[in-house]
């Protein structure tokens, strides 16, 4: 249920970013750094996650339980700053946190049913949104770029971010 809702809202947000971006009086190019950091976090996370097969507690999952969502939030914040529209930025952050907190709660129930006590222990130690300063354990596996880009389809987010940035720059009046 939340997947369709978040996709729909992401589409509306993308349309608003494009429209407001091409109408914006100014563009803050430095915000592309925030977008890039968000995408790097997403790629890093996608290179370790094997959904519903292995509990991901390596890579960025050692520091925060939802690094894919943290990366997505940074991308959204970056775009709000890029087009210098603070109303859209605030609306996006509030909407994002409401929808993703609901989605995370349903995911946590599923992870608890699949991984049991292992997940509950991990959940007690590693935060949902704010990264830990120290890592939870150590990496027992290596980052897998093919898993990140191809299997977990992170190319969609990469291409989407690049297309949006270039479209705004090209069509800006």
VEXTOR-961723 format. One record per residue (C-alpha): residue in one letter; x, y, z. Coordinates in nm, 2 decimals. Example, Ala and Ser with C-alpha at 12.3 -4.5 7.8 and 13.67 -1.06 7.14 Angstrom:
 aa   east  north     up
  A   1.23  -0.45   0.78
  S   1.37  -0.11   0.71
***
This chain:
 aa   east  north     up
  X   0.00   0.00   0.00
  X   0.27   0.25   0.10
  X   0.48   0.17  -0.21
  X   0.21   0.31  -0.44
  X   0.14   0.61  -0.23
  X   0.51   0.70  -0.20
  X   0.56   0.65  -0.58
  X   0.26   0.88  -0.65
  X   0.39   1.15  -0.41
  X   0.74   1.12  -0.55
  X   0.60   1.17  -0.90
  X   0.41   1.48  -0.78
  X   0.72   1.61  -0.60
  X   0.93   1.56  -0.92
  X   0.67   1.75  -1.13
  X   0.67   2.03  -0.87
  X   1.05   2.04  -0.86
  X   1.07   2.07  -1.24
  X   0.80   2.33  -1.27
  X   0.92   2.54  -0.98
  X   1.28   2.49  -1.08
  X   1.24   2.63  -1.43
  X   1.04   2.93  -1.28
  X   1.28   2.99  -0.99
  X   1.47   3.32  -0.97
  X   1.78   3.14  -0.85
  X   1.93   2.80  -0.85
  X   2.17   2.69  -0.58
  X   2.42   2.46  -0.76
  X   2.59   2.37  -0.43
  X   2.28   2.17  -0.34
  X   2.38   1.92  -0.61
  X   2.64   1.80  -0.35
  X   2.35   1.71  -0.11
  X   2.17   1.52  -0.39
  X   2.49   1.34  -0.47
  X   2.56   1.24  -0.11
  X   2.20   1.11  -0.09
  X   2.25   0.90  -0.40
  X   2.59   0.77  -0.28
  X   2.43   0.65   0.04
  X   2.15   0.48  -0.16
  X   2.41   0.31  -0.38
  X   2.61   0.20  -0.08
  X   2.30   0.06   0.09
  X   2.17  -0.11  -0.23
  X   2.51  -0.29  -0.26
  X   2.44  -0.48   0.06
  X   2.07  -0.54   0.08
  X   1.93  -0.88   0.00
  X   1.56  -0.83   0.08
  X   1.40  -1.08   0.30
  X   1.69  -1.33   0.26
  X   1.96  -1.19   0.49
  X   1.92  -0.93   0.76
  X   2.13  -0.64   0.63
  X   2.36  -0.53   0.92
  X   2.67  -0.45   0.71
  X   2.78  -0.15   0.51
  X   2.57   0.15   0.60
  X   2.32  -0.07   0.79
  X   2.59  -0.08   1.06
  X   2.52   0.28   1.13
  X   2.15   0.34   1.05
  X   1.86   0.09   0.99
  X   1.72   0.27   0.69
  X   2.00   0.41   0.48
  X   1.81   0.39   0.15
  X   1.54   0.62   0.30
  X   1.80   0.85   0.46
  X   1.96   0.88   0.11
  X   1.62   0.95  -0.05
  X   1.55   1.21   0.21
  X   1.88   1.38   0.14
  X   1.80   1.37  -0.23
  X   1.46   1.54  -0.17
  X   1.62   1.80   0.06
  X   1.89   1.86  -0.20
  X   1.63   1.93  -0.48
  X   1.43   2.16  -0.25
  X   1.75   2.36  -0.19
  X   1.86   2.34  -0.55
  X   1.55   2.52  -0.67
  X   1.55   2.75  -0.37
  X   1.19   2.67  -0.28
  X   1.16   2.64   0.10
  X   0.78   2.59   0.10
  X   0.82   2.28  -0.12
  X   1.12   2.17   0.09
  X   0.92   2.18   0.41
  X   0.62   2.01   0.26
  X   0.84   1.74   0.11
  X   1.02   1.67   0.44
  X   0.70   1.65   0.64
  X   0.52   1.44   0.39
  X   0.83   1.21   0.35
  X   0.86   1.16   0.72
  X   0.49   1.07   0.77
  X   0.48   0.83   0.48
  X   0.81   0.66   0.54
  X   0.76   0.62   0.91
  X   0.43   0.44   0.83
  X   0.61   0.23   0.57
  X   0.90   0.15   0.81
  X   0.66   0.03   1.08
  X   0.51  -0.22   0.84
  X   0.86  -0.33   0.72
  X   0.97  -0.37   1.08
  X   0.68  -0.61   1.15
  X   0.78  -0.81   0.85
  X   1.15  -0.82   0.95
  X   1.06  -0.92   1.30
  X   0.85  -1.21   1.17
  X   1.13  -1.32   0.93
  X   1.44  -1.27   1.15
  X   1.30  -1.27   1.50
  X   1.54  -1.20   1.79
  X   1.82  -1.11   1.56
  X   1.62  -0.82   1.42
  X   1.49  -0.71   1.76
  X   1.85  -0.69   1.89
  X   1.96  -0.50   1.59
  X   1.66  -0.26   1.62
  X   1.75  -0.19   1.98
  X   2.10  -0.09   1.90
  X   2.08   0.09   1.56
  X   1.87   0.40   1.50
  X   1.60   0.43   1.24
  X   1.70   0.77   1.10
  X   2.00   0.91   1.28
  X   2.33   0.73   1.21
  X   2.53   0.59   1.50
  X   2.88   0.72   1.54
  X   3.02   0.38   1.60
  X   2.94   0.08   1.38
  X   2.73  -0.22   1.47
  X   2.96  -0.51   1.42
  X   3.19  -0.54   1.12
  X   3.15  -0.61   0.75
  X   3.13  -0.98   0.67
  X   3.08  -0.92   0.30
  X   3.19  -0.68   0.04
  X   3.00  -0.41  -0.14
  X   2.84  -0.56  -0.46
  X   2.81  -0.30  -0.74
  X   2.61  -0.53  -0.96
  X   2.36  -0.59  -0.67
  X   2.33  -0.22  -0.62
  X   2.30  -0.09  -0.97
  X   2.14  -0.38  -1.16
  X   1.95  -0.61  -0.92
  X   1.83  -0.34  -0.68
  X   1.78  -0.11  -0.97
  X   1.96   0.19  -0.83
  X   2.02   0.31  -1.19
  X   1.66   0.44  -1.18
  X   1.74   0.69  -0.90
  X   2.08   0.78  -1.06
  X   1.92   0.85  -1.40
  X   1.62   1.03  -1.24
  X   1.84   1.27  -1.04
  X   2.07   1.34  -1.34
  X   1.77   1.39  -1.57
  X   1.60   1.63  -1.33
  X   1.91   1.84  -1.27
  X   1.98   1.87  -1.64
  X   1.62   1.93  -1.74
  X   1.59   2.22  -1.49
  X   1.92   2.37  -1.61
  X   1.82   2.33  -1.98
  X   1.46   2.46  -1.95
  X   1.52   2.73  -1.69
  X   1.41   3.07  -1.82
***
